[in-house]
């Protein structure tokens, strides 16, 4: 990402022209990372998001708040998952990205053992490349969790993941990458002694669980379908899942200015509030920009 400061009036005009050209290129491209290398000065911010509705809503909240504060914002949303966007964040092509503490820590350190929010955050700060900085994490969490149907829980007397031990014929569903994650089938076996087969279910994970195609499913904890489908989230007493609070990851050179806007937003975003945002997307079918505007207005960031 460009980091040169404005030097005189002509340089400022040139920077604006370059930023506008990059923004137009981003709109014309189907690949959100194909439009060049982002903003041209420290008052410009290029924000990315995962191909995940909840993450895009948070990114849009960041974007609108920064625009209100006078920043020039370029959006590069719906990029994909971590392996797709982290190289662009590390290279400086992206300046700001909503992330999740535990999962990002395991991206950098697969052997991480920290589980509590403050411990995970401290370990993440050490694990990040020097050109990236983690701003204050939010109380809101959206972490992996193992869920079963209410009927399956009652039939097998399930309250925690440890109760799965001894239940035969367990089939775990989730995103394809779950199979190789530390908290996937191998983690279940090593931490809880639970044997499962794995079936990639992707976007149909909840439906597959309800239909009985799988009987255990990895679902993000802020997914409103956990409540609407009356699913049972199994307790994790051994800390198989690291706590994953929403955390803004930012270009270190721009962190001081960005944190003044973003830290107060992180403080206001609660677990219940994040679920409510997701309900507006999943159940009400509202757009991310509309959801973000309402949240910022309701919480006093927009007048």
C-alpha positions in Angstrom: 0.0 0.0 0.0 1.3 3.5 -0.8 2.4 5.3 2.3 3.9 8.5 1.0 2.6 11.7 2.6 1.3 14.7 0.7 4.1 16.9 -0.5 2.6 20.1 -1.8 -0.6 20.9 -3.7 0.4 19.1 -6.9 1.2 15.9 -5.1 -2.1 16.0 -3.3 -4.0 16.4 -6.6 -2.1 13.5 -8.0 -2.9 11.3 -5.0 -6.6 12.0 -5.3 -6.5 11.1 -9.0 -4.7 7.9 -8.4 -7.1 6.9 -5.5 -10.1 7.6 -7.8 -8.7 5.5 -10.6 -8.1 2.6 -8.2 -11.6 2.8 -6.8 -13.1 2.7 -10.3 -10.9 -0.2 -11.2 -12.1 -2.1 -8.1 -15.7 -1.5 -9.0 -15.2 -2.9 -12.5 -13.4 -6.1 -11.4 -15.0 -9.3 -10.3 -11.9 -10.0 -8.3 -11.8 -7.7 -5.2 -8.0 -7.9 -5.0 -7.3 -7.3 -8.7 -7.6 -3.5 -8.8 -4.1 -2.4 -7.8 -2.5 -1.6 -4.5 -5.0 0.5 -2.8 -4.8 4.0 -1.2 -2.2 6.6 -1.8 -1.8 8.4 1.6 -2.4 8.0 5.3 -5.8 9.6 5.1 -7.0 6.8 2.7 -7.9 3.4 3.9 -8.6 0.2 1.8 -10.9 -2.2 3.8 -11.4 -5.9 3.0 -13.8 -8.5 4.1 -14.3 -12.2 4.0 -16.9 -13.8 1.7 -19.1 -14.1 4.8 -22.1 -11.9 5.4 -21.3 -11.2 9.1 -17.7 -10.1 8.3 -18.9 -7.9 5.5 -21.3 -6.1 7.8 -18.5 -5.4 10.3 -16.2 -4.2 7.5 -19.0 -1.9 6.3 -19.4 -0.5 9.8 -15.7 0.3 9.8 -16.0 1.9 6.3 -18.9 4.2 7.1 -17.4 5.3 10.4 -14.1 6.2 8.8 -15.8 8.0 6.0 -17.7 10.1 8.6 -14.3 10.9 10.2 -13.0 12.2 6.8 -11.1 9.2 5.5 -11.2 8.2 1.8 -12.3 4.6 1.9 -12.0 1.9 -0.8 -14.0 -1.2 -0.2 -12.7 -4.6 -1.4 -15.3 -7.0 0.1 -16.2 -10.6 -0.4 -12.5 -11.6 -1.0 -12.7 -15.1 0.3 -11.2 -16.9 3.3 -8.0 -16.3 5.2 -5.6 -17.9 2.8 -6.9 -15.6 0.1 -6.7 -12.3 1.8 -3.9 -12.4 4.4 -1.2 -12.1 1.8 -2.8 -8.9 0.6 -3.1 -7.6 4.1 0.5 -8.4 4.8 1.7 -6.8 1.6 -0.1 -3.5 2.3 -2.7 -3.9 -0.5 -5.3 -3.9 2.2 -5.1 -1.5 5.2 -7.9 -2.8 7.5 -9.7 -6.1 8.0 -12.1 -7.4 10.6 -10.7 -10.6 12.0 -11.2 -13.0 14.9 -8.5 -13.4 17.5 -8.3 -17.1 18.1 -8.7 -18.2 14.5 -6.1 -15.7 13.3 -3.7 -16.8 16.0 -4.0 -20.4 14.8 -3.3 -19.2 11.3 0.1 -18.0 12.4 0.7 -20.5 15.2 -1.0 -23.9 14.8 0.3 -25.0 18.2 -1.1 -22.1 20.1 -2.5 -23.2 23.5 -4.0 -19.9 24.8 -7.8 -20.0 25.2 -8.9 -17.0 27.2 -9.6 -13.7 25.4 -6.8 -11.6 26.9 -4.2 -14.4 26.5 -5.2 -15.1 22.9 -5.0 -11.4 22.1 -1.6 -11.1 23.7 -0.3 -14.1 21.8 -1.8 -12.7 18.5 0.0 -9.4 19.0 3.3 -11.3 19.2 2.5 -13.5 16.2 1.5 -10.8 13.8 4.1 -9.6 11.2 5.7 -6.3 12.2 3.8 -4.3 9.6 0.4 -5.3 11.0 -1.2 -4.3 14.3 -4.2 -5.7 16.2 -6.4 -2.9 17.5 -8.5 -3.4 20.6 -10.6 -6.5 20.3 -14.4 -6.4 20.7 -16.6 -8.1 23.3 -18.4 -9.6 20.3 -17.4 -13.2 19.4 -18.1 -15.2 16.3 -16.1 -18.4 16.9 -16.3 -22.0 15.8 -18.6 -24.1 17.9 -19.9 -27.7 17.8 -23.6 -28.0 17.6 -26.2 -30.8 17.5 -29.9 -30.9 17.1 -32.1 -30.7 20.2 -33.4 -34.2 19.4 -29.9 -35.7 19.1 -28.8 -33.9 22.3 -31.7 -35.4 24.3 -31.3 -38.9 22.8 -27.6 -39.0 23.8 -27.6 -36.8 26.9 -25.2 -34.3 25.3 -24.2 -31.1 27.0 -20.5 -30.8 26.2 -18.1 -32.0 23.6 -16.8 -34.5 26.1 -20.2 -36.2 26.1 -19.7 -37.2 22.5 -17.1 -39.8 23.6 -18.6 -43.2 23.1 -21.4 -42.1 20.8 -21.1 -44.2 17.7 -21.5 -43.2 14.0 -20.6 -39.5 14.5 -20.3 -37.6 11.3 -18.9 -34.1 11.5 -20.0 -31.4 9.0 -18.4 -28.1 8.3 -16.4 -26.0 5.8 -13.9 -28.1 3.7 -10.9 -26.6 5.5 -12.3 -27.8 8.9 -10.9 -31.3 8.1 -7.3 -30.0 8.6 -7.9 -27.4 11.3 -6.5 -28.0 14.8 -10.0 -28.1 16.2 -11.2 -30.5 13.5 -11.4 -34.3 13.6 -7.8 -34.7 14.9 -8.4 -32.1 17.6 -11.6 -33.9 18.7 -9.7 -37.1 19.0 -6.6 -35.8 20.8 -8.4 -33.4 23.2 -11.6 -35.3 23.9 -11.0 -38.8 22.6 -14.0 -38.4 20.2 -13.9 -40.3 16.9 -15.8 -38.8 13.9 -15.9 -39.1 10.2 -15.9 -35.8 8.3 -18.2 -34.6 5.5 -17.6 -31.2 3.9 -20.9 -29.3 3.9 -19.9 -25.7 3.2 -22.8 -23.3 3.0 -25.3 -26.2 3.7 -23.9 -27.1 7.1 -27.0 -26.0 9.1 -29.4 -27.7 6.6 -27.2 -30.8 6.6 -27.4 -31.0 10.4 -31.1 -30.5 10.6 -31.7 -33.0 7.9 -29.5 -35.6 9.7 -26.9 -35.9 6.9 -24.4 -35.1 9.6 -25.0 -35.2 13.4 -22.4 -32.8 14.6 -21.7 -29.5 12.9 -19.2 -26.6 13.2 -21.3 -23.4 13.1 -20.1 -19.9 14.0 -21.4 -18.9 17.4 -23.1 -15.7 16.1 -25.1 -17.5 13.5 -28.8 -16.8 14.1 -29.8 -20.2 12.9 -28.5 -21.7 16.2 -31.5 -20.1 17.9 -34.0 -20.3 15.0 -33.3 -24.0 14.4 -33.2 -24.8 18.1 -29.7 -26.2 17.9 -27.7 -27.1 21.0 -24.2 -25.7 21.2 -21.9 -28.1 23.1 -19.8 -26.7 25.9 -16.0 -26.8 25.3 -14.5 -27.4 28.8 -11.0 -28.3 27.5 -10.7 -25.3 25.3 -10.6 -27.0 21.9 -11.7 -23.7 20.4 -9.6 -20.6 21.1 -11.8 -17.6 22.0 -12.3 -15.6 18.8 -13.3 -12.0 19.5 -13.8 -9.6 16.6 -10.5 -7.7 16.2 -9.5 -5.1 13.6 -6.2 -5.9 11.9 -4.6 -2.8 10.5 -1.5 -1.6 8.6 0.8 -0.5 11.4 1.7 2.7 9.7 -1.9 3.8 9.7 -2.9 2.4 13.1 -2.7 5.5 15.2 -5.2 7.4 13.1 -7.5 4.5 12.4 -7.7 3.3 16.0 -9.2 6.7 17.1 -12.3 5.9 15.0 -12.4 2.1 15.2 -11.6 1.4 18.9 -14.9 3.1 20.2 -16.8 1.0 17.6 -15.2 -2.2 18.8 -16.1 -1.4 22.4 -19.8 -1.1 21.4 -20.1 -4.3 19.5 -21.4 -7.0 21.8 -22.1 -10.7 21.3 -25.8 -10.1 21.3 -25.4 -7.1 19.0 -23.5 -9.1 16.5 -26.2 -11.8 16.4 -28.8 -9.1 15.9 -26.8 -7.8 12.9 -26.7 -11.2 11.5 -30.4 -11.7 11.9 -31.0 -8.6 9.8 -28.9 -10.1 7.0 -30.1 -13.8 7.2 -33.7 -13.4 8.2 -34.6 -9.8 7.0 -32.4 -10.0 3.9 -31.1 -6.4 4.4 -28.0 -5.2 2.7 -24.7 -4.9 4.6 -24.6 -1.1 4.0 -28.1 -0.6 5.3 -27.5 -2.8 8.4 -24.2 -0.9 9.1 -25.9 2.6 8.8 -28.6 1.6 11.2 -26.2 0.2 13.8 -23.9 3.3 13.6 -26.9 5.5 14.0 -28.5 3.6 16.9 -25.1 3.7 18.7 -24.5 7.4 18.2 -21.8 7.3 15.6 -23.9 8.8 12.9 -26.3 11.6 13.3 
